[in-house]
Amino acid sequence: MAGEVSTVLGKSITVRGEIVGSEDLVIDGKVEGSIKLTESRLTIGPNAEIFADLHVHDAILLGRCEGNVIASGRVELRKGASLTGNLTVARLSVEDTAYLKGNVLLSGTKEA
């Protein structure tokens, strides 16, 4: 929706531990631990280095992520993104030059 603002963790921020929330989050820094945003979208920026398991509604990856991902909605691996880990997702989009290493389980959409 127009006017909605995401929480942003900039490229100089490092988080070690668990991130839990119910609003959209943009990370361009470093996270080690786990991220749980089951009702929200996570955007991993081009400078981000994520070493965490993700449990999200939607995810857009432009940077590097190592960890297992569970998404009830859509995951987009954009150009230059890197994901190493198992992926369980309803819908998946992978652009050219994106890297994915791990098992993928497509669970389908909720509406199906």
C-alpha positions as CSV (number, residue, x, y, z in Angstrom):
1,M,0.0,0.0,0.0
2,A,1.1,3.5,-0.7
3,G,2.6,5.3,2.3
4,E,3.7,2.1,4.2
5,V,7.2,2.3,5.5
6,S,9.4,-0.7,6.3
7,T,11.9,-1.0,9.1
8,V,15.4,-0.8,7.8
9,L,18.6,-2.2,9.2
10,G,21.4,-0.4,7.3
11,K,24.6,-1.8,6.0
12,S,26.7,-0.8,9.1
13,I,24.3,-2.7,11.5
14,T,25.2,-6.2,12.8
15,V,22.6,-8.2,14.7
16,R,23.4,-11.5,16.6
17,G,20.3,-13.3,17.9
18,E,16.6,-13.5,17.1
19,I,14.6,-10.9,15.2
20,V,10.8,-11.3,15.6
21,G,8.2,-8.9,14.3
22,S,5.0,-8.3,12.4
23,E,6.1,-5.5,10.0
24,D,8.0,-5.4,6.8
25,L,11.8,-5.4,7.3
26,V,14.7,-4.4,5.0
27,I,18.1,-5.7,6.0
28,D,21.3,-4.4,4.3
29,G,23.7,-5.3,7.1
30,K,24.7,-8.5,8.8
31,V,22.4,-10.9,10.8
32,E,23.5,-14.1,12.6
33,G,20.7,-16.1,14.3
34,S,17.1,-16.3,13.2
35,I,14.4,-14.1,11.7
36,K,10.7,-14.7,12.2
37,L,8.3,-12.4,10.3
38,T,5.4,-14.8,9.6
39,E,3.0,-12.1,8.6
40,S,5.4,-9.8,6.8
41,R,7.9,-9.3,4.0
42,L,11.7,-9.5,4.4
43,T,13.9,-7.8,1.9
44,I,17.6,-8.8,2.0
45,G,19.5,-5.9,0.4
46,P,22.4,-6.2,-2.0
47,N,25.0,-5.5,0.8
48,A,23.4,-7.9,3.3
49,E,25.0,-11.0,4.7
50,I,22.5,-13.2,6.5
51,F,23.5,-16.3,8.4
52,A,20.1,-17.2,9.8
53,D,17.1,-19.4,9.4
54,L,14.1,-17.4,8.0
55,H,10.4,-17.9,8.7
56,V,8.6,-15.3,6.8
57,H,5.5,-14.6,4.7
58,D,7.3,-13.2,1.7
59,A,11.0,-12.6,1.0
60,I,13.0,-10.7,-1.6
61,L,16.7,-11.6,-1.8
62,L,19.2,-9.4,-3.5
63,G,22.2,-10.2,-1.2
64,R,23.7,-13.3,0.5
65,C,21.7,-15.7,2.7
66,E,22.9,-18.9,4.4
67,G,20.2,-20.7,6.2
68,N,16.9,-22.6,5.8
69,V,13.9,-20.5,4.6
70,I,10.2,-21.2,5.2
71,A,7.8,-18.8,3.5
72,S,4.0,-19.1,3.4
73,G,3.9,-16.7,0.4
74,R,6.4,-15.9,-2.3
75,V,10.3,-15.9,-2.4
76,E,12.0,-13.9,-5.1
77,L,15.7,-14.5,-5.8
78,R,16.7,-11.4,-7.7
79,K,19.7,-10.9,-10.0
80,G,23.0,-11.5,-8.0
81,A,21.3,-13.0,-5.0
82,S,22.8,-16.0,-3.2
83,L,20.8,-18.5,-1.1
84,T,22.4,-21.6,0.5
85,G,20.0,-23.7,2.4
86,N,16.7,-25.6,2.2
87,L,13.7,-23.7,0.9
88,T,10.0,-24.4,1.7
89,V,7.8,-21.9,-0.1
90,A,4.4,-21.5,-1.7
91,R,5.7,-19.6,-4.8
92,L,9.3,-19.1,-6.1
93,S,10.8,-16.8,-8.6
94,V,14.5,-17.1,-9.6
95,E,16.1,-14.5,-11.9
96,D,19.1,-15.0,-14.1
97,T,22.5,-15.0,-12.2
98,A,20.8,-15.8,-8.9
99,Y,22.4,-18.6,-7.0
100,L,20.5,-21.3,-5.1
101,K,22.0,-24.3,-3.4
102,G,19.7,-26.6,-1.4
103,N,16.5,-28.5,-1.5
104,V,13.3,-26.8,-2.7
105,L,9.8,-27.8,-1.6
106,L,7.0,-26.0,-3.4
107,S,4.0,-26.2,-1.1
108,G,1.6,-24.3,-3.5
109,T,-0.6,-21.4,-2.7
110,K,-3.1,-21.2,0.1
111,E,-5.9,-20.5,-2.4
112,A,-5.2,-23.8,-4.3
